[in-house]
Each structure stands twice: as C-alpha cells, then as structure tokens.
Amino acid sequence: MVKKIFICCIPSIIILLLSLIFSYYLKILPNKTYSNKDFNIKDYISNIDMDNDGIDDQTDMLKSVRKYISTNPKYESRYYSTGYPNDEYGVCTDVVAFGMLGAGYDLMNLVNEDIKNNKSLYNIDVIDKNIDFRRVKNLNIFFKNNCISLTTDINKIEEWQGGDIVIFHDHIGVISDKRNKDGIPFIIHNANPFQLTFEEEITPYIDKITAHYRIS
C-alpha cells in the first residue's frame, strides 16, 4: 500500500523538482545576494549633492532608480512630447534618466545642450530634445564627455559601485548595490517585455559591456 502511494506520488515529486529548478534559472526564486561589506569594499560616497536633499549623488541615483522600477514600467518604445514617459511604459534609457532626475540632473536638457555644443560628435541631422536623450548611442557620447569613465572588466569588483552606469552594445542600465557570491554586481535595467525582474545578475550580459561611467 505504502509502495503504491509512493509510486503514485513520483510524478508530482518530479514536477515539483523541475518547477524549482526552472524557477531558479529564471530567477523567480531569489538567490542569496551580497553587499560591498561582504567583500571588504568601501561604499563610494559622492562629494556632490546636486539637489541639496542631504543625500549624495551616487546614493541618490540608486535610490531614485529603485523608486522608478517600483512602478513596474512596461517595456515599450514610445515618443513623448514631455521627453520623460508619463505613463506606465518605458525603455532602458528611462531607468537612467529617472534615476538622474531624482538626483537633481535633468538628463533631457543636459544631453540637448551637449548635442548643440558638440553636434559633430553626435552625427544628428535634426535635433529633437524629447527623444535624443532616450537613445543609448547618444547617452554613451554624453557620459563620455561629462562623466568619469571606469573599467569595463566586471571582475575588478572593487571598481563597480551601486549607482554607476553601464552601457552595452545597444542597451544601458544602472549598477545595483547587490552582488553575487563572487562579488559580481547585479544590474537594474529594463531590457525587454519578457523580463521577469528589473534587478538581476549582470553575468549574462558581460560580453556586451562597452562602457562604465560614474556621475561627476
């Protein structure tokens, strides 16, 4: 009798195990995360507080990014006459833009001014303030002109801090203050409509990293 019951339960047990494995690899189940402290890495604190709210820019950037993704923006590219999306939709560049806005930096106006002052670098025929700052190619040029350029070697873990900006071939995100067991930082980003979480390990994207910046 007991043997029969056990045999009947085998399919359910197999399904449960497969579900757990599947959930782990899709990051539905949370993995253990680590912080700078676990690797004796000192938190980077900026000496600038652009919006004078008592929070340094680096910390403010990360805090504002988390506030933005808490709204669960759906991934979809749209044009906004306001520049900044004012509905529940957005793309990868909006994570950075809203993070900076919360820290006191209006990325739309900053990029627009940089384009007008360095038009040959951007190779833009018609300047459009409302959309230019939402393009990865333009942001890479802007950050290269105006921010601190850092290593793209993700294994130099001490040189990556929460609030940093990372650029890939055709994507952009913000470095999290969470790390995996090897000290590799997580990334906060909005990559596609099928993304299960906005904050995940950066390791699947390592080969596509092209630049790493810090607001200065």
Secondary structure, DSSP 8 states (H G I E B T S, - for coil): -HHHHHHHHHHHHHHHHHHHHHHHHTT-S----B-GGGGT------S--TT-SSS-HHHHHHHHHHHHHTT--EE-----TTSS--SSEE-HHHHHHHHHHHTT--HHHHHHHHHHHSHHHHT-SS--HHHHTT-HHHHHHHHHHHSEE----TT-GGG--TT-EEEESS-EEEEEEEE-TTS-EEEE----TT-S-SEEESGGGGGGEEEEEE--
